[in-house]
């Protein structure tokens, strides 16, 4: 029975991991489709409701074509991966700066970070005693999800 239970739990864990990955891929695909439609809509508006192949091509792959041109007309997998990784991390950095930057000047200071920490600490210290106790911590491992701290009261914090 133990072996069967262990196998069942392993299967559930694997299914959860695969499901999470599929969900993330579906979200990424949906976002890519949305971005493509936005670029095409913009191209149509810019040219009175119709677009030529050249306009279509520019709207679809301008950044990719620029990468190819910037790399001597050929783009290796490693070069593309580096560019994608850089773009991903730049987006993450923009979100972090936007979340912490209290002055809105696009930079982070120690004061910005400390201010954010104080806000999060205050939200976790539900009884306002200046200490966080275990029962004040979010349930279900939700500690790393910043969204819950941006908007005031959130039931998932309790």
C-alpha positions as CSV (number, residue, x, y, z in Angstrom):
1,X,0.0,0.0,0.0
2,X,2.8,2.4,0.8
3,X,4.4,1.9,-2.6
4,X,1.1,2.6,-4.3
5,X,0.5,5.7,-2.2
6,X,4.0,6.9,-2.9
7,X,3.5,6.4,-6.7
8,X,0.2,8.1,-6.6
9,X,1.7,11.1,-4.8
10,X,4.6,11.2,-7.2
11,X,2.1,11.1,-10.1
12,X,0.0,13.9,-8.6
13,X,3.2,16.0,-8.1
14,X,4.2,15.4,-11.7
15,X,0.8,16.2,-13.0
16,X,0.8,19.5,-11.0
17,X,4.2,20.5,-12.4
18,X,3.1,19.7,-16.0
19,X,-0.2,21.5,-15.5
20,X,1.6,24.6,-14.1
21,X,4.0,24.6,-17.1
22,X,1.2,24.2,-19.6
23,X,-0.7,27.0,-17.9
24,X,2.4,29.3,-18.1
25,X,2.9,28.4,-21.7
26,X,-0.8,29.1,-22.5
27,X,-0.5,32.5,-20.8
28,X,2.7,33.3,-22.7
29,X,1.1,32.2,-26.0
30,X,-2.0,34.3,-25.3
31,X,0.2,37.3,-24.4
32,X,2.1,36.8,-27.7
33,X,-1.1,36.7,-29.7
34,X,-2.4,39.8,-27.9
35,X,0.8,41.6,-28.6
36,X,0.7,40.6,-32.3
37,X,-2.9,41.8,-32.6
38,X,-2.0,45.1,-31.0
39,X,0.9,45.7,-33.4
40,X,-1.3,44.8,-36.4
41,X,-4.1,47.1,-35.1
42,X,-1.6,49.9,-34.7
43,X,-0.2,49.3,-38.3
44,X,-3.8,49.4,-39.7
45,X,-4.6,52.6,-37.9
46,X,-1.4,54.2,-39.1
47,X,-2.2,53.4,-42.7
48,X,-5.9,54.1,-42.9
49,X,-7.2,50.6,-42.4
50,X,-5.0,48.5,-44.7
51,X,-1.5,47.3,-44.5
52,X,1.0,46.1,-47.2
53,X,3.2,43.1,-46.8
54,X,6.1,45.4,-45.8
55,X,4.1,47.0,-43.1
56,X,2.9,43.6,-41.9
57,X,6.4,42.3,-41.9
58,X,7.6,45.3,-39.9
59,X,4.8,45.0,-37.4
60,X,5.4,41.3,-36.9
61,X,9.1,40.9,-36.6
62,X,10.9,44.3,-36.5
63,X,12.8,43.5,-33.3
64,X,13.8,40.1,-34.6
65,X,15.0,41.5,-37.9
66,X,17.0,44.2,-36.0
67,X,18.7,41.4,-34.0
68,X,19.6,39.6,-37.2
69,X,20.9,42.9,-38.8
70,X,22.9,43.7,-35.6
71,X,24.6,40.4,-35.7
72,X,25.9,40.5,-39.3
73,X,22.8,39.1,-41.0
74,X,22.8,35.8,-39.1
75,X,21.5,35.0,-35.7
76,X,22.6,31.9,-33.7
77,X,20.5,30.2,-31.1
78,X,22.9,31.5,-28.4
79,X,22.6,35.1,-29.6
80,X,18.8,34.8,-29.8
81,X,18.7,33.2,-26.3
82,X,20.9,36.0,-24.9
83,X,18.6,38.7,-26.4
84,X,15.5,37.0,-25.1
85,X,17.0,36.5,-21.6
86,X,18.1,40.1,-21.6
87,X,14.6,41.3,-22.6
88,X,13.0,39.1,-19.9
89,X,15.2,40.4,-17.2
90,X,14.8,44.0,-18.3
91,X,11.0,43.5,-18.0
92,X,11.4,42.0,-14.5
93,X,13.7,44.9,-13.6
94,X,11.1,47.4,-14.8
95,X,8.4,45.7,-12.7
96,X,10.6,45.7,-9.6
97,X,11.6,49.4,-10.0
98,X,7.9,50.3,-10.6
99,X,7.0,48.5,-7.4
100,X,9.6,50.0,-5.2
101,X,10.3,53.5,-6.7
102,X,8.5,55.9,-4.4
103,X,9.6,59.1,-6.2
104,X,8.7,57.9,-9.7
105,X,12.1,58.8,-11.1
106,X,13.0,55.3,-12.4
107,X,15.6,54.6,-9.9
108,X,15.8,52.7,-6.6
109,X,17.3,54.0,-3.4
110,X,17.9,52.4,-0.1
111,X,15.0,54.5,1.2
112,X,12.7,53.1,-1.5
113,X,13.6,49.5,-0.5
114,X,13.3,50.2,3.2
115,X,9.9,51.9,2.7
116,X,8.6,48.8,0.8
117,X,9.9,46.5,3.5
118,X,8.1,48.6,6.2
119,X,4.9,48.4,4.3
120,X,5.1,44.6,3.9
121,X,6.1,44.2,7.6
122,X,3.2,46.4,8.7
123,X,0.8,44.2,6.6
124,X,2.2,41.0,8.1
125,X,2.2,42.4,11.7
126,X,-1.6,42.1,12.0
127,X,-1.8,42.8,15.7
128,X,0.6,45.8,15.4
129,X,2.9,44.6,18.2
130,X,6.1,45.3,16.2
131,X,6.8,41.6,15.7
132,X,5.7,39.0,13.1
133,X,4.5,35.8,14.7
134,X,4.1,32.5,12.9
135,X,0.3,32.8,12.9
136,X,0.5,36.2,11.2
137,X,2.4,34.7,8.2
138,X,0.4,34.1,5.0
139,X,-1.0,30.6,4.7
140,X,-0.3,28.2,1.8
141,X,3.2,29.6,1.1
142,X,1.9,32.9,-0.4
143,X,4.8,34.9,1.0
144,X,6.5,35.3,-2.4
145,X,3.5,36.7,-4.3
146,X,3.9,40.4,-4.3
147,X,0.4,41.1,-5.8
148,X,-1.3,40.5,-2.5
149,X,0.6,43.3,-0.8
150,X,-0.1,46.0,-3.4
151,X,-3.8,46.5,-2.9
152,X,-4.7,46.7,0.8
153,X,-6.8,43.9,2.4
154,X,-6.5,40.5,0.8
155,X,-8.2,37.4,2.2
156,X,-5.2,35.3,1.1
157,X,-3.1,37.1,3.7
158,X,-5.2,35.6,6.6
